[in-house]
Amino acid sequence: MVNFNKQLCNGIDKCESNGVCIVVCALDAIENINNYPKINEDACTECELCVRNCPNRAFSL
């Protein structure tokens, strides 16, 4: 399961990569909820694109 650490995230509107986690998710398993990424665990296949692309390392396995 991919984990998201909100304390490491600046929020999507302040993300230096403009919310790249949402953009790179090919299955649309991440959405913007109150300016923070929210993972849909049922849709996530743990491809690790969010983990590899987050500039703040807010995602992990």
Backbone hydrogen bonds, N-H to C=O, Kabsch-Sander energy under -0.5 kcal/mol:
donor,donor_aa,acceptor,acceptor_aa,energy
3,N,60,S,-3.8
5,N,58,A,-3.1
6,K,4,F,-0.8
8,L,5,N,-1.6
9,C,5,N,-0.5
9,C,6,K,-0.9
12,I,35,N,-2.8
14,K,11,G,-0.8
15,C,11,G,-0.6
15,C,12,I,-0.8
18,N,15,C,-1.7
22,I,19,G,-1.3
23,V,19,G,-1.5
24,V,20,V,-2.9
25,C,21,C,-0.8
26,A,24,V,-0.9
28,D,25,C,-1.4
31,E,38,K,-2.2
33,I,31,E,-0.8
33,I,36,Y,-2.8
34,N,32,N,-0.5
36,Y,33,I,-1.4
38,K,31,E,-2.1
40,N,29,A,-3.8
41,E,39,I,-1.0
43,A,40,N,-1.1
44,C,40,N,-1.8
52,R,48,E,-2.6
53,N,49,L,-1.5
54,C,50,C,-1.7
57,R,54,C,-1.1
60,S,3,N,-2.1
